Amino acid sequence: MTREIAVIAFAQTDHRRTSDELSEVEMLMPVLHEVLDRTGLQTADIGFTCSGSSDYLAGRAFSFTLALDGVGAWPPISESHVETDGAWALYEAWTKLLTGEADTALVYAYGKSSPGSVRDVLTRQLDPYYVAPLWPDSVALAALQAQALIDAGETDEPALAAVAARSRAAGQDNPHAQLRGSVPHGDYLVRPLRTGDCPPVGDGAAAVILAAGERARALCARPAWIRGIDHRIEAHSLGVRDLTDSPSTRLAAERAGAFDRPVDTAELHAPFTAQEIVLRKALRLDDTVCVNPSGGPLAANPVMAAGLIRIGEAAARVHRGASDRALAHATSGPCLQQNLVAVLEGDPR
Amino acid sequence: MPEVLKAPLVLEFPFTRSLGPVQSAFLTGLRERVVLGVRTSDARTLVPPVEYDPVTAEELRDLVEVAPTGTVTTWAWNHAPRRGQPLDTPFAWALVRLDGADTALLHALDAPGPDTVRTGMRVRIRWAEERTGAITDIACFEPYDGAAPRLTGHDGHFDNAVTGIVAPARLDYTYSPGRAQSAYIDALAGHRTVGERCPACRKVYVPPRGACPTCGVATAEQVEVGPRGTVTTFCIVNIKAKNLDIEVPYVYAHIALDGADLALHGRIGGIPYDRVRMGLRVEPVWTEGARYPDHYRPTGEPDAQYETYKELL
């Protein structure tokens, strides 16, 4: 790698079950202003802007172009959009900065799940020939993965409940979290998953700023340097995959350099409790690593932003000196189909 | 501030999809109650079959028949079936490895309750009464303890193979337009058009969307505009739109309402289509109970000078 690139600022909304009174841009704009304020930059200073969202969530066509109104895209800016989690928008921005065509990038993501039924909306990303016509919802598919793990003896329902309880307890310290503190583990939603094993459904947005080299040092007291970042995908057919493992996460982590030295923190995008079990194994995380100190997606899961938030939370810990080397993970698709891993480091203190 | 507006919104569309040769054979097979897999170069049999090897990306065409019986590899109990799912009574989702296959197929398993389902249990396909060449030709799986039936020996070639599927999709939403657009719609109910001014560049946006797209800041100061305005540009529509009861040709125009810094669009009526021109002064025409102007008609004022609206083109 020829150019050092860092996350230098992060901001997010409070994540809530509904945000009826706000359009997407009205929800997003305060976060854009906050992240810019943290660096003293203005839109005109940003070299590249990239966002992640999906119009299917709120059923609002071209919502990502309306969201651009909150950026202030005049004179015309250099801009791109991905129809997936904002973590992949960050990946695109990182490559753009690597080319040297830009020194700073604004990356944002937002999702309003409240207008629709996200369990059903997410069926539309599945194989349209053999799977989508059956409408298997996102909880059902995650439950198939959880049962496979239980059958393999890798976890049990009490262990899954413990993941949920630890996440929401950690969320207590996160003012943006939607589910915090003691949350009942509840009844089966799709057995073996109970409501407590599933993420809250809600609305939210997040933004980060990337900067290269000396620019990052000038704008941030302790930049979170991206030492490596990679993403990998597995076959789309669920019946081809071993649902108890995540080879794509392991490979992405290897290519991002995650195994070169231990990390002290990991922010994992595991919306369902059982997926944390899979990720811990793939990423070789032991009990010395602080996993999801933010509460993770079990405390707040604004779809399309939750992966970017993992990178932002990990970076924020580096910024404030709570971490020296952190791993951030984002996922997309059913049962951890596609996975992104980034390794962030602060300068030695 | 008016209360937040909400309305039901249904997105419904049929996707018409063409099939590749392997998908076509598989789905035609289901129509004929034959299950086909595809063989990979390392002798695995993939069911459901795909056109390309998920590991090597090699093109796959070697179809082989597998049994309609198989073994559950994982499952999940769905006590509250949702719209569109294979059964409307509680069922198990299951991945099933059919006898002769190396991979598993996702479908519903009809069983009396979660206590009767386990990984490793034996099941068979229950065929749908009416089959069209779709994954739903399998109604579901059902528990089955018997021996695997004999294969038909099918080679995967069919008369009248299906070449496509139509997959209907429907998603239901409760739409809410947000603060700025709610205020705009609320004002329209009183036959008033209210935009919002950008605190930075002072432009008035109609309809307002809550942000100034130039400055990227929130607009909040409400400004009533119009009702009269100026045609800044227009086109003549010669093709009748479906479900639209308007005689063609008619004129559709950009109209800069007085006081607005952005033109909105609307139909021009009350004047022959070939007499409409840039600079024409117009006013809205409301019909009984309408929530927005039906069209705009000439006011009879002299045309606006080009200089007065050239920035709004």
Interface residues (C-beta under 8 A of the other chain):
Chain A: D20 E21 L22 S23 E24 V25 E26 M29 L32 H33 T43 Y56 A58 G59 R60 L66 L68 D69 G70 V71 G72 A73 W74 P115 G116 S117 R119 D120 V121 R124 P128 Y129 Y130 V131 A132 P133 L134 W135 P136 D137 A140 L141 A143 L144 Q145 A146 Q147 A148 D151 Y188 V190 R191 P192 L193 A235 H236 S237 L238 G239 V240 L243
Chain B: V4 K6 L9 L11 F15 R17 L19 Q23 L27 L46 V47 P48 V50 P54 V55 T73 T74 W75 A76 W77 N78 H79 R82 R83 G84 Q85 P86 W93 A94 L95 R97 T103 A104 L105 L106 H107 A108 P114 T119 A134 I135 T136 I165 A167 A169 L171 D172 Y173 T174 Y175 S176 P177 G178 R179 A180 Q181 S182 R209 G210 A211 C212 P213 T214 C215 G216 V217 A218
